[in-house]
Amino acid sequence: MEWRESLHSRAVTDIDWDDATAEATSLLQEYIRIDTSNPPGNETRATDFLAGILQESGIEVSVAEALPGRGNLYARIGPPGPTVCLLNHTDVVPVERRYWSVEPFAGELLRGSIWGRGALDMKGMAIIELMTFMLLKRQGLALRRGLSFLAVADEEAGSTLGAAWVQEHRPAWMEADLVINEGAYGMANLPGGNQLFQVAPTEKVPLWLRLTAEGRPGHGSVPHEDNCVERLVRALARLEAWKQPLEITPVMRAHVMALAEAGLVRAKNDRDIHAAAERSPGLRARLANTVVLTSISTGVKVNVIPSEAAATLDCRLLPDVDVDRFIAALRKTLADDRIGIEVLHRSEGAATGMDHEFVEVVDDVIGEMVEGARLVPEMTSGFTDSRIFRQRGVASFGFIPCLIPAGELSGIHGHDERIGVGNLRLGMQVLTAVVTRLCGE
Ligand SMILES: [Zn+2]
């Protein structure tokens, strides 16, 4: 992949990018070696590591643990007032070692990539953010707006001991008017020489439910009408048949149209978008509420009618959906008043608009730096800590300025996760240029 290292700002041109890339590479290798699989997390090991690096650069750091071993870290430079916040999470999801072709916590450098759990989600981006933060400080660039670096725990388990805890116990750390976080990667080497940088101003809203059915126990040889397992299965069958209409939100319309302009999909109108969604589960998931049955548990013995049965549902809602109304509709679909619905996790939808200074700056920077670059609006189908900022009314964008070959994105929560050294370099260059324009004088 080729990009221009153009002369568009002093901060960017004065940096020795070979040195910065070598530094970022070795930092990421070290960071991956710190196993922060959640559970149990042990994120204080990560905050100790990050704090040491920041302090060596003469930057003051605050660390606060939500529980012993579950650290969160904050640092800022520049004038007082709301900052541009570089947000990242320090925990990673566990690995299934037998499927990896390298040791997932060795941080190996192989064939031009750094391999290991977290390389993409999201220790690689954390190092890009850290380097950007330190490079600006080292350059001594005059800032008209503060810049903060916020590394939080527990994102992979729902943020309770991370961003949600920080909001409650360290609200000053969240005084930002713009957040740059995970949520959308770029895609490299697409047909037609397209290099797509994606910017996500919004994401699907998680709603996790447990359904419980109680009934009359009995002997397996004597069927009766109040078998909780049979009732639950019938209700789940009704749920499975429940059609979720497609809704083309403004962000997703812009997403598909940008891909169409790049010649990557054929879509001129809503009918084409609906047709494309039928072919692509990933696209469909971003155009509708989804309800996925993820577990069923019940049973004592083959010849016993049990008295309890339960199922879990992973629902992901479009950002403008009223959660209570959705639950009411789901209850109606189950059509069994005796099935209990317990909310395991819920969140409220919140979105940032694309009509924002940040989007313009990104568009300019990538256009200057990368041949064939296009900016594509995106909706994150998972959820990130951005939701907590968006609910506070803080503009928050998923934007990881790396161009990942399509096959490598499966490393996120999967196996053989890795990031190319060239992408660390590109990511630092783009992010440094973006932040310089947003915060520099
Ligand atoms: Zn993540």
Boltz pocket constraint, residues with backbone or C-beta under 6 A from the ligand:
constraints:
  - pocket:
      binder: B
      contacts: [[A, 89], [A, 121], [A, 122], [A, 155], [A, 182]]
      max_distance: 6.0
